[in-house]
């Protein structure tokens, strides 16, 4: 992929724009992961963290102490993924992939997660 917009658009295209059931979320996440691995050319585990860290407009930083395993924030024209530097590297690798999923879902999360969030107050912006 030449840029993160192309990558994100390619992986987001797998998501139907409607509220999804839990099972649909799991299946779509699997499809997105497979497309991502195909795009970056990874064929076996473990997935190197660099495949996420080297995406354009994505930056990974570590903080220690940090109250959670990971967090994602749009800042200064790029996605900032902050990982808990005190956690084991295997956990940090998982957290970076988890945070990438938040980036992918960002534009449509309130729509696609509507069924899962029913009964919960809307999140603050």
C-alpha positions in Angstrom: 0.0 0.0 0.0 1.3 3.4 -0.9 -0.4 5.2 1.9 -2.5 4.6 5.0 -5.6 6.0 3.3 -5.4 3.3 0.7 -4.7 0.6 3.3 -7.4 1.7 5.6 -10.0 2.0 2.8 -9.1 -1.4 1.5 -9.6 -3.0 4.9 -12.6 -0.9 5.8 -14.4 -2.0 2.6 -15.0 -5.3 4.3 -17.4 -3.8 6.8 -21.1 -3.4 5.9 -22.4 0.0 7.0 -25.1 -1.2 9.4 -25.3 -2.3 13.0 -23.5 -5.7 13.3 -24.1 -8.7 15.6 -21.3 -10.0 17.8 -20.7 -12.9 15.4 -20.5 -10.6 12.4 -17.9 -8.5 14.2 -15.8 -11.5 14.8 -16.0 -12.7 11.2 -15.3 -9.2 9.8 -12.3 -8.8 12.1 -10.9 -12.1 10.9 -11.4 -11.0 7.2 -9.7 -7.6 8.0 -6.8 -9.3 9.7 -6.3 -11.7 6.7 -6.4 -8.8 4.2 -4.0 -6.8 6.3 -1.6 -9.7 6.5 -1.9 -10.2 2.7 -1.2 -6.5 2.1 1.9 -6.4 4.3 3.1 -9.8 3.1 3.2 -11.6 6.4 2.6 -15.3 6.1 3.4 -16.7 9.6 3.3 -15.8 13.2 4.4 -13.9 15.1 3.4 -10.8 13.3 6.2 -8.2 13.6 5.1 -5.0 15.3 6.9 -3.1 12.5 4.1 -3.9 10.0 1.9 -1.6 12.1 4.6 0.8 13.1 5.7 1.4 9.5 2.2 2.2 8.2 2.1 5.8 7.0 0.5 8.3 9.5 0.8 5.7 12.3 3.2 6.2 15.2 3.7 3.9 18.1 5.0 5.1 21.4 5.5 3.5 24.8 4.8 4.9 28.2 5.6 3.4 31.5 3.8 3.6 33.8 0.6 3.7 31.7 -2.8 2.8 33.2 -4.0 0.6 30.3 -2.4 -1.8 27.8 -2.9 0.6 24.9 -4.7 3.6 23.6 -5.2 5.3 20.2 -5.5 9.0 19.4 -5.6 11.1 16.3 -3.0 13.9 16.7 -1.1 16.2 14.4 -2.2 14.5 11.2 -1.4 10.9 12.4 -2.6 8.1 14.5 -0.7 7.8 17.8 -0.8 4.4 19.4 0.4 4.4 23.0 1.4 1.1 24.5 2.2 0.2 28.1 5.9 -0.2 28.0 5.9 -2.1 31.3 4.0 -5.0 29.8 5.7 -8.0 28.0 6.5 -7.5 24.3 4.0 -10.2 23.3 1.2 -8.2 25.1 2.4 -5.0 23.5 2.3 -6.7 20.1 -1.3 -7.8 20.7 -2.2 -4.3 22.0 -0.8 -2.6 18.9 -3.0 -4.9 16.7 -6.0 -4.2 18.9 -5.4 -0.5 18.6 -5.1 -0.8 14.8 -8.6 -2.3 14.8 -9.8 0.9 16.6 -8.2 3.0 13.9 -10.0 0.9 11.2 -13.4 1.1 12.9 -13.1 4.8 13.8 -15.3 6.4 11.2 -18.1 3.9 11.6 -17.8 2.6 15.2 -21.0 4.1 16.5 -23.0 2.6 13.6 -21.4 -0.9 13.4 -21.3 -1.4 17.2 -24.8 0.0 17.9 -26.2 -3.4 18.7 -23.4 -4.2 21.1 -23.6 -0.8 22.8 -27.3 -0.8 23.2 -28.2 0.4 26.7 -24.8 2.0 27.3 -24.6 5.8 27.4 -22.9 7.4 24.3 -19.2 8.0 24.7 -17.9 11.5 25.2 -16.3 13.2 22.2 
